[in-house]
Amino acid sequence: ALVCVMLHGGNDSLNMLPPLGASSTSGNGVYRDLRGHLAVADSAIDLQRISANGRSLADDFLASGAQNPYYGSSNDQKKAYLKGYYDLRAPGQDSGYGVNALMPELAQLISTGRASVISNIGNLVTPITRSEIQQKTARLPVFLFAHNHQRRALEAGRGDDLSGRGWAGTLADQWQGQFGSSPWGLNVSYAGASRLLRGNETVPLVLTPGAVPSMWALSDNARDARRRSLFGALSGISDPSYAGVTGPNKFERYLQQLLPSSVQAVNTLSSTLGSAVSYSAQDSYGNALFTSPHSNQLGLNSGLSGRLLSQLGSVAKMIELGANDRFTGHSFERQVFLVSLPGFDNHGQQADNHSLLLREISLALWSFQKALEEKGLADQVTTFTMSDFGRTLTGNGDGTDHAWAASHIVMNGSGHGAPGTLAGERMLGRMPGLTPDNDDSFSRRGRVIPDIAQDQLFATLCDWFGVEEDLVSQLFPNIDHFRQGTDIRSAYLSSLFA
């Protein structure tokens, strides 16, 4: 399975993963000068001694309230947001990044090889330089820095034509009937009917997290048999088993096929999703997995939305049931899931708002990973974040503005680096120059030009997913522009998976 975590609004990955080191162009000092009072403090927190008993999260749980490693006085989430970082540089390495203090779980996932950071990535049509931009010869993504258009580019799999269907939807069109297909298709969304999952011939199954879907009075039981028969008659299907669809009108025939299959799919989901999936593992506070901790336990002014926790909890359940023949008697060999967390467009009040978002991302990914590992599925699921774009290097006083390149997270495997799982590199790509008006910047505002195209990451994920090379080229028409050799695979991020 592929699980896409969409961070709506443009995540400030620079404060999520603050730069470290003494470099005069990309080090921590340059970052703090640019961000001013919105910069994460240059204060390292020992990741191996953050639990209630002075151990790592691999061996223990966090304490509550003031004992949290990121705690700011009086539960002040602004102070927690800017308190410091977990240093994830390799021994002896000067340049690199830290993980915001509010994200000890993410830091643990990265340090144990279960997650990696893709640095300096964004929508691109071709590799470009600042001089090409200044000379107006660069092929830029259309409507650069605009939320809806850049999300559409991510969903369509190309930055120069936003009219197409989603790349996961197009994949579903091509893979119909293959890989132990589920009765509702390849794609499942807990984030609404996104373009990403819509094809020309297929649509995603859209579900509400935590809810069991049902069609009133059409359940597959004896009590509703007469209503199902009446439904068949009203929809032009005389046979209660919904077989033998005939008639001269194509639209009638299509409707006659669609309605009963919808009823059957919902009944299958309802009867199966109602069954329990339990975990013995606990979250980083010792709660049941996917719990949204209360503010006192978090040691923050406010509680979390719980939205991402709930969505990933539902995805974990769907994966477990689908992988173990619980829905239809056979396992689903391929699935794509979409979840989302809004609220990242923080031009103001960033320290208040972004702090809660980072805390929820960290907790949600940790619970999801724990659930997958307990069920023996961590090697078979790749989770990745994406967002509209990054934020400006410079602050605007109380927040940051629309920019371009960012850093994203990929999670897979159990940290052992077995073939076909995440290699566990802590960072792929390079740390860009951070000084104002440098060659890595689109403008003096500090809108960093990406080194890595989103298409390259998507193509690499699809390759892991089993997508054929010629189909990868169809899904991402610009991927050829990023080849390093004659083979299309030379455009992939070859060091992401072992």
Residue pairs with C-beta under 8 A, 6 or more apart in sequence:
1 319
1 334
1 335
1 336
1 337
1 380
1 381
1 382
2 168
2 335
2 336
2 337
2 381
2 382
2 383
2 384
2 461
2 465
3 312
3 315
3 336
3 337
3 338
3 339
3 368
3 381
3 382
3 383
3 384
4 168
4 196
4 336
4 337
4 338
4 339
4 383
4 384
4 385
4 386
5 308
5 312
5 339
5 340
5 341
5 361
5 365
5 383
5 384
5 385
5 386
6 151
6 191
6 194
6 338
6 339
6 340
6 341
6 385
6 386
6 387
7 340
7 341
7 344
7 357
7 361
7 385
7 386
7 387
8 151
8 340
8 341
8 342
8 343
8 344
8 345
8 387
8 388
9 147
9 342
9 343
9 344
9 345
9 346
9 387
9 388
10 147
10 344
10 345
10 387
10 388
10 389
10 390
10 391
10 402
10 403
10 406
11 344
11 357
11 385
11 387
11 390
11 391
11 406
12 344
12 346
12 350
12 354
12 390
12 391
12 400
13 387
13 390
13 391
13 406
13 407
13 408
14 31
14 35
14 390
14 391
14 393
14 400
14 407
15 35
15 38
15 39
15 40
15 81
15 100
15 350
15 354
16 99
16 100
16 103
16 358
16 407
17 97
17 98
17 99
17 100
17 117
17 407
18 28
18 31
18 39
18 40
18 85
18 97
18 98
18 100
19 26
19 27
19 28
19 30
19 31
19 95
19 96
19 97
19 431
19 434
20 27
20 28
20 85
20 87
20 89
20 95
20 96
20 97
20 98
21 27
21 28
21 89
21 94
21 95
21 96
21 431
22 28
22 29
22 94
23 30
23 94
23 95
23 431
24 30
24 435
25 433
25 434
25 435
25 438
26 95
26 431
26 432
26 433
26 434
27 95
27 434
28 42
29 42
30 434
30 435
31 39
31 393
31 434
32 39
32 42
34 393
34 394
34 395
34 434
34 436
34 446
35 393
35 394
35 395
36 395
37 395
38 82
38 350
38 351
38 395
38 398
38 399
38 400
39 82
40 81
40 82
40 83
40 84
40 85
40 98
40 100
40 101
41 82
41 83
41 84
42 84
43 83
43 84
43 85
44 84
44 85
44 86
44 87
44 98
45 69
45 70
45 83
45 84
45 85
45 86
45 101
45 104
47 56
47 86
47 87
47 88
47 104
47 107
47 108
47 111
48 55
48 56
49 55
49 56
50 56
50 57
50 62
50 69
50 104
51 57
51 59
51 60
51 61
51 62
51 63
52 60
52 61
52 62
52 63
52 67
53 60
56 108
57 104
57 105
57 108
57 284
57 366
58 108
58 112
61 282
61 284
61 285
61 286
62 68
62 69
62 104
62 284
62 285
64 285
64 296
64 297
64 299
65 71
65 75
65 296
65 297
65 299
66 299
67 299
68 80
68 298
68 299
69 101
69 104
70 80
70 83
70 84
70 101
70 102
70 104
70 299
71 80
71 83
71 299
72 78
72 79
72 80
72 81
72 83
72 299
73 79
75 295
75 296
75 299
75 300
75 301
76 301
77 300
77 301
77 302
77 351
77 352
77 355
77 356
78 351
78 352
78 355
80 101
80 102
80 299
80 300
80 355
81 100
81 101
81 102
81 351
81 354
81 355
81 358
82 351
83 101
84 98
84 101
85 98
85 99
85 100
85 101
86 98
86 99
86 101
86 103
86 104
86 107
86 111
87 96
87 98
88 96
88 97
88 98
88 99
88 107
88 110
88 111
88 426
89 95
89 96
89 97
89 98
89 426
90 96
90 426
95 431
96 426
96 427
96 431
97 117
97 119
97 407
97 427
97 431
99 106
99 107
99 110
100 358
102 355
102 358
102 359
102 362
103 358
103 359
103 361
103 362
104 284
104 362
105 284
105 362
105 363
105 365
105 366
106 115
106 361
106 362
106 365
106 366
106 409
108 366
109 115
109 365
109 366
109 369
109 411
110 116
110 117
110 426
111 426
112 415
112 424
113 413
113 415
113 416
113 417
113 422
113 423
113 424
114 369
114 378
114 411
114 412
114 413
114 414
114 415
114 422
114 424
115 365
115 409
115 410
115 411
115 422
116 409
116 410
116 411
116 422
116 423
116 424
116 425
116 426
116 427
116 428
116 496
117 407
117 408
117 409
117 426
117 427
117 428
118 407
118 408
118 409
118 410
118 428
118 429
118 452
118 457
118 493
118 496
119 407
119 427
119 428
119 429
119 430
119 431
119 432
119 451
119 452
120 405
120 406
120 407
120 429
120 430
120 431
120 432
120 448
120 450
120 451
120 452
121 405
121 406
121 407
121 408
121 429
121 450
121 451
121 452
121 453
121 454
121 456
121 457
122 389
122 390
122 404
122 405
122 406
122 450
122 452
122 453
122 454
123 141
123 144
123 150
123 153
123 154
123 159
123 389
123 404
123 450
123 453
123 454
124 141
124 159
124 450
124 453
124 454
124 455
124 478
124 482
125 139
125 140
125 141
125 158
125 159
125 160
125 478
125 481
126 138
126 139
126 478
126 481
126 482
127 453
127 481
127 482
128 138
128 139
128 140
128 449
129 138
129 439
129 449
130 439
130 440
130 441
130 442
130 449
132 138
133 140
133 442
133 449
139 160
140 159
141 150
141 153
141 159
141 160
142 149
142 153
142 159
142 160
142 161
142 162
143 149
143 150
143 162
144 150
144 404
145 389
145 402
145 403
145 404
145 447
146 402
147 345
147 388
147 402
149 162
150 388
150 389
151 388
152 162
152 195
153 159
153 162
153 454
154 196
154 386
154 388
154 454
155 166
155 167
155 194
155 195
155 196
156 162
156 163
156 164
156 165
156 166
156 167
156 195
157 164
157 166
157 167
157 170
157 455
157 458
157 475
157 476
157 477
158 164
158 455
158 476
158 477
158 478
159 454
159 455
159 478
160 478
161 477
164 170
165 173
165 195
165 198
165 199
165 200
166 194
166 195
166 196
166 197
166 198
166 199
167 196
167 458
167 462
167 475
167 476
168 186
168 187
168 196
168 197
168 336
168 338
169 187
169 195
169 196
169 197
169 198
169 199
169 200
169 202
169 203
169 204
170 199
170 200
170 474
170 475
171 186
171 199
171 336
171 462
171 467
171 471
171 475
172 185
172 186
172 187
172 197
172 199
172 202
172 204
172 336
173 199
173 200
173 201
173 202
174 471
174 474
175 181
175 186
175 334
176 185
176 201
176 202
178 334
179 332
179 333
179 334
179 466
180 330
180 331
180 332
180 333
180 334
181 332
182 322
182 327
182 328
182 332
182 335
183 261
183 264
183 265
183 268
183 327
183 328
184 205
184 265
184 269
185 202
185 203
185 204
185 205
186 202
186 334
186 335
186 336
187 197
187 202
187 204
187 205
187 335
187 336
187 337
187 338
188 197
188 204
188 205
188 207
188 315
188 318
188 335
188 336
188 337
188 338
189 197
189 204
189 205
189 206
189 207
189 337
189 338
190 206
190 207
190 208
190 209
190 311
190 314
190 315
190 337
190 338
190 339
190 340
191 311
191 338
191 339
191 340
192 206
192 340
193 203
193 204
193 206
194 204
194 338
196 338
197 203
197 204
197 336
197 338
198 204
204 338
205 265
207 213
207 269
207 314
209 307
209 310
209 311
209 313
209 314
210 310
210 313
210 314
212 269
212 270
212 273
212 274
213 266
213 269
213 270
213 273
214 266
214 270
215 262
215 263
215 266
215 267
217 224
217 227
218 224
218 227
218 228
218 231
218 263
218 266
218 267
219 267
219 270
220 264
220 267
220 271
225 240
228 240
228 263
229 240
231 259
231 263
232 238
232 239
232 240
232 242
232 260
235 255
235 256
235 259
235 260
236 247
236 252
236 255
236 256
237 245
237 256
237 259
237 260
238 244
242 256
242 260
242 264
245 253
245 256
245 257
246 253
247 253
247 256
268 327
268 328
269 327
272 321
272 326
272 327
273 317
273 318
273 321
275 321
275 326
277 316
277 317
277 320
277 321
279 288
279 289
279 370
279 371
279 374
280 374
281 289
281 370
281 371
281 373
281 374
282 288
282 289
282 370
283 289
283 290
283 291
283 293
283 363
283 366
283 367
283 370
284 363
284 366
285 291
285 293
285 297
287 293
289 313
289 316
289 367
289 370
289 371
290 309
290 310
290 312
290 313
290 316
290 364
290 367
290 371
291 309
291 367
292 303
292 304
292 305
292 306
292 309
292 310
292 360
293 303
293 304
293 363
294 303
295 301
295 302
295 303
298 304
298 359
300 355
300 356
300 359
301 352
302 356
304 356
304 359
304 360
304 363
305 341
305 343
305 356
305 360
306 360
307 341
307 342
307 360
308 339
308 340
308 341
308 360
308 361
308 364
309 360
309 363
309 364
309 367
311 339
311 340
311 364
312 339
312 364
312 365
312 367
312 368
313 367
313 368
313 371
315 337
315 339
315 368
316 367
316 368
316 371
316 372
316 375
318 335
318 337
319 335
319 337
319 372
319 375
319 377
319 381
320 326
320 371
320 375
320 377
321 327
322 331
322 332
322 335
323 331
323 332
323 375
323 377
323 380
324 331
325 331
334 465
334 466
341 357
341 360
341 361
343 353
343 357
344 354
344 357
344 387
344 388
345 388
346 353
346 354
346 399
346 400
347 396
347 398
347 399
347 400
347 401
348 396
348 397
348 398
348 399
349 398
349 399
350 398
350 399
350 400
361 385
365 383
365 409
365 411
368 383
368 411
369 378
369 411
372 378
372 381
373 414
378 412
378 413
378 414
379 412
379 413
379 414
379 418
379 420
379 421
381 412
382 410
382 411
382 412
382 422
382 461
382 464
382 465
383 409
383 410
383 411
383 412
384 408
384 409
384 410
384 411
384 457
384 461
385 408
385 409
385 410
386 408
386 454
387 406
387 408
388 402
389 402
389 403
389 404
389 405
389 406
390 403
390 404
390 405
390 406
390 407
390 448
391 400
391 401
391 402
391 403
391 406
392 400
392 401
392 402
392 403
392 445
392 446
392 447
393 403
393 434
393 436
393 441
393 445
393 446
393 447
393 448
394 400
394 436
394 445
394 446
401 445
402 447
403 442
403 445
403 446
403 447
403 448
404 442
404 447
404 448
404 449
404 450
405 432
405 447
405 448
405 449
405 450
405 451
408 457
410 422
410 457
410 461
410 496
411 422
412 421
412 422
412 464
412 497
413 421
413 422
413 424
414 421
415 424
417 423
417 424
417 498
418 498
419 498
420 464
420 497
420 498
421 497
421 498
422 496
422 497
422 498
423 495
423 496
423 497
423 498
424 498
425 495
425 496
428 452
428 493
428 495
428 496
429 451
429 452
430 451
432 440
432 448
432 449
432 451
433 439
433 440
433 441
434 446
436 444
436 446
437 443
437 444
440 448
440 449
441 447
441 448
441 449
442 448
442 449
452 493
453 478
453 481
453 482
455 476
455 478
455 479
455 482
456 479
456 482
456 491
456 492
456 493
457 493
457 496
458 475
458 476
459 472
459 475
459 476
459 479
459 491
459 492
460 492
460 493
460 494
460 496
460 497
462 471
462 472
462 475
463 469
463 472
463 489
463 492
464 497
467 475
469 488
469 489
472 479
472 488
473 479
473 480
473 488
479 488
479 491
480 488
480 491
481 491
482 491
483 490
483 491
484 490
484 491
